[in-house]
Amino acid sequence: MNANRIIDMIVRQVMRRLVNKGVNKGFDMADRMGGKGQQSGEPKRANNNGPRPSQNLKQAQRMTRQMRRFMKF
């Protein structure tokens, strides 16, 4: 193997790890924004006393708009 291939291999591994960490941090941040008191990993269950489905939809739209403000592409 020549030096160029070794350097490319190392750079690819480092970039893959950085991208994976960034994606994981993004999902964790999104989970915290949408959690509102629930522990991460717990499934969100619908209660009889909970908000109506239309309120859940409005809440999801509001959260999407907020996330869009912070994530400029």
C-alpha positions as CSV (number, residue, x, y, z in Angstrom):
1,M,0.0,0.0,0.0
2,N,1.2,3.4,-0.7
3,A,1.0,6.3,1.7
4,N,-1.8,8.0,-0.2
5,R,-4.2,5.0,0.3
6,I,-3.3,4.8,4.0
7,I,-4.0,8.5,4.6
8,D,-7.3,8.2,2.7
9,M,-8.3,5.2,4.8
10,I,-7.5,7.1,8.0
11,V,-9.3,10.2,6.9
12,R,-12.4,8.2,5.9
13,Q,-12.5,6.5,9.4
14,V,-12.2,9.8,11.2
15,M,-14.9,11.4,9.1
16,R,-17.2,8.5,9.6
17,R,-16.8,8.7,13.3
18,L,-17.4,12.5,13.3
19,V,-20.5,12.2,11.2
20,N,-21.9,9.4,13.4
21,K,-21.3,11.5,16.5
22,G,-23.0,14.5,14.9
23,V,-26.0,12.5,13.8
24,N,-26.4,11.0,17.3
25,K,-26.1,14.4,19.0
26,G,-28.8,15.7,16.6
27,F,-31.2,12.9,17.4
28,D,-30.5,13.3,21.1
29,M,-31.2,17.1,20.9
30,A,-34.4,16.4,19.0
31,D,-35.5,13.9,21.5
32,R,-34.9,16.4,24.4
33,M,-36.9,19.1,22.6
34,G,-39.9,16.8,22.0
35,G,-39.7,14.9,25.3
36,K,-41.4,17.4,27.8
37,G,-40.7,15.4,30.9
38,Q,-40.5,11.9,29.6
39,Q,-37.4,9.9,29.9
40,S,-35.6,9.1,26.7
41,G,-36.2,5.5,25.7
42,E,-39.7,5.4,27.1
43,P,-42.4,4.9,24.5
44,K,-44.9,7.8,24.4
45,R,-48.2,6.5,25.4
46,A,-51.6,8.1,24.8
47,N,-53.7,8.7,27.9
48,N,-57.4,9.2,28.1
49,N,-56.7,12.5,29.9
50,G,-54.0,13.5,27.4
51,P,-54.2,16.0,24.6
52,R,-56.4,15.4,21.6
53,P,-54.7,14.2,18.4
54,S,-55.2,17.6,16.8
55,Q,-53.2,19.2,19.6
56,N,-50.5,16.6,19.1
57,L,-50.4,17.6,15.4
58,K,-50.2,21.3,16.2
59,Q,-47.4,20.6,18.7
60,A,-45.5,18.5,16.2
61,Q,-45.8,21.3,13.6
62,R,-44.6,23.9,16.1
63,M,-41.6,21.7,17.0
64,T,-40.8,21.2,13.3
65,R,-40.8,25.0,12.7
66,Q,-38.5,25.6,15.7
67,M,-36.1,22.9,14.5
68,R,-36.1,24.4,11.0
69,R,-35.0,27.7,12.5
70,F,-32.0,26.2,14.1
71,M,-31.0,23.8,11.3
72,K,-30.1,26.0,8.3
73,F,-29.1,24.0,5.2
